[in-house]
């Protein structure tokens, strides 16, 4: 099993909104692949939403309600992207060779 500092933050939360982690040495396992796929979907959705945001914010006739909905969707996408970045940062740090402490 992976050490405590090598837990993978998964791209979803538990029932109470708390983070979910995966402890495994098998990065090709089912849950790892599922998490990779969900992260890819989340990043793709964020990229599409960013394009939509650019168009909406440049539209002088955009309704206030549309802009508020966009802000809410951007907030959710940013949360997802930050979770992916955190997870991948931890994975990268865990897989990098450690320098000896002197």
C-alpha positions as CSV (number, residue, x, y, z in Angstrom):
1,X,0.0,0.0,0.0
2,X,1.0,3.6,-0.5
3,X,2.4,5.7,2.3
4,X,0.1,8.2,3.9
5,X,1.9,11.1,2.0
6,X,1.3,9.3,-1.3
7,X,-2.5,9.2,-1.1
8,X,-4.2,10.3,-4.3
9,X,-6.8,13.0,-4.0
10,X,-9.8,11.8,-6.1
11,X,-11.8,14.1,-8.3
12,X,-15.0,13.6,-6.3
13,X,-16.0,14.1,-2.7
14,X,-17.7,11.8,-0.2
15,X,-21.4,12.1,0.9
16,X,-20.5,15.0,3.3
17,X,-18.5,16.9,0.8
18,X,-15.3,15.7,2.3
19,X,-12.3,14.8,0.1
20,X,-11.8,11.2,-1.0
21,X,-8.4,9.6,-1.3
22,X,-7.1,6.5,-2.9
23,X,-4.3,4.4,-1.4
24,X,-2.8,2.0,-3.9
25,X,0.5,1.1,-5.6
26,X,-1.4,0.3,-8.8
27,X,-1.7,3.5,-10.8
28,X,-3.3,1.5,-13.6
29,X,-6.0,0.1,-11.4
30,X,-9.7,0.6,-12.0
31,X,-10.2,3.4,-9.5
32,X,-7.1,5.2,-10.7
33,X,-8.2,5.0,-14.4
34,X,-11.7,6.1,-13.4
35,X,-10.2,9.1,-11.6
36,X,-8.0,9.9,-14.6
37,X,-11.0,9.8,-16.9
38,X,-13.1,12.0,-14.7
39,X,-10.2,14.5,-14.3
40,X,-9.9,14.6,-18.1
41,X,-13.7,15.3,-18.4
42,X,-13.5,18.0,-15.8
43,X,-10.5,19.8,-17.5
44,X,-12.2,19.6,-20.9
45,X,-15.4,21.1,-19.4
46,X,-13.5,23.9,-17.8
47,X,-11.8,24.7,-21.1
48,X,-15.1,24.9,-22.9
49,X,-16.6,27.0,-20.1
50,X,-13.7,29.4,-20.3
51,X,-14.4,29.9,-24.0
52,X,-18.1,30.5,-23.2
53,X,-17.1,33.0,-20.4
54,X,-15.0,34.9,-22.8
55,X,-17.8,35.2,-25.3
56,X,-20.4,36.1,-22.6
57,X,-18.2,38.7,-21.0
58,X,-17.6,40.3,-24.3
59,X,-21.3,40.4,-25.1
60,X,-22.6,43.9,-24.1
61,X,-26.2,42.5,-24.3
62,X,-25.6,39.5,-21.9
63,X,-28.3,39.3,-19.3
64,X,-27.4,39.6,-15.6
65,X,-29.0,36.2,-14.9
66,X,-26.8,34.6,-17.6
67,X,-23.7,36.3,-16.1
68,X,-24.6,35.0,-12.7
69,X,-25.1,31.5,-13.9
70,X,-21.8,31.7,-15.7
71,X,-20.1,32.8,-12.5
72,X,-21.6,29.9,-10.6
73,X,-20.5,27.4,-13.3
74,X,-17.0,29.0,-13.3
75,X,-16.8,28.6,-9.6
76,X,-17.5,24.9,-9.8
77,X,-15.1,24.4,-12.7
78,X,-12.4,26.2,-10.8
79,X,-13.0,24.0,-7.8
80,X,-12.6,20.9,-10.0
81,X,-9.5,22.2,-11.7
82,X,-7.8,23.1,-8.4
83,X,-8.6,19.6,-7.1
84,X,-7.0,18.1,-10.2
85,X,-4.0,20.3,-9.8
86,X,-3.6,19.4,-6.2
87,X,-4.0,15.7,-6.9
88,X,-1.5,15.8,-9.7
89,X,0.9,17.9,-7.7
90,X,0.9,15.3,-4.9
91,X,1.3,12.4,-7.4
92,X,4.2,14.2,-9.0
93,X,5.9,14.9,-5.7
94,X,5.4,11.4,-4.6
95,X,6.9,9.9,-7.7
96,X,9.9,12.3,-7.9
97,X,13.2,10.9,-6.5
98,X,13.9,12.3,-3.0
99,X,17.2,14.0,-2.4
100,X,19.0,12.7,0.7
101,X,18.8,14.9,3.8
102,X,22.2,16.0,5.1
